[in-house]
Amino acid sequence: MFGTFGVMEMVILFLIVLVIFGAKKLPQLGRGMGEGIRNFKTGLKDDKPEIEESTEAK
């Protein structure tokens, strides 16, 4: 429907984000997104033993 997401589209997207947030906010934005992803992955790993225990109890 939309086609492929190539290099040119990524450059345009980066420029739009740069204009919206500014050059000074980009490192903070990237750091915040990285921490969010890391916390999400940690949360998934922490829940895995609980899920396995509940399926074994049945």
N, C-alpha and C positions, 0 to 999 in steps of 0.2 A: 504494500500500500504506500509506504513512505519511501521505499528504496533503501539503499545502503547508507551507513553512517561512515563517511570517509574522513580523510584528513582535512579537507576544506571545511566541512561542517563542524569539526572539532575546533578549528581555528576561529570560526565565526562565533561559536558558542563561548569560547574562552574570551573573546573580545567583548561580548555582551556582558559576561560576568564581571570582567574588568571594569567596564563602564558603570555597572550597577553598584558594585561594592568598593571599587577603588583599589589601587595598588597596595596600600597600607593594610587593608583588611584581608587580602587574599591569604597570607600565611596563617592568620588566626582562623579563617574559615576552613582551610585545609586541615589544620591541627584539630579543630573541633570535629570535623567529619571523620578524621582518623580515629579519634578517641571514641566516637560514637560507634563506629564499626567494630573496634576492638572490644568495647563493652558488650555489644550485641553477640559477638562470637563467644566471649567468655560466658555470657548468660546461657547460650545454647549448650556449651560444654558442661556447665554446672547442672543443667536440667536433665541431661542424658541419663545419669545413673538412676534418678528418680523414676524416669519413664520405664527403664528396663526393669526396675524392681516391681513396679505396678503391673507390668505385663507378665512377669514370672509368677506373681501371686495368684493369678487367675487359674 
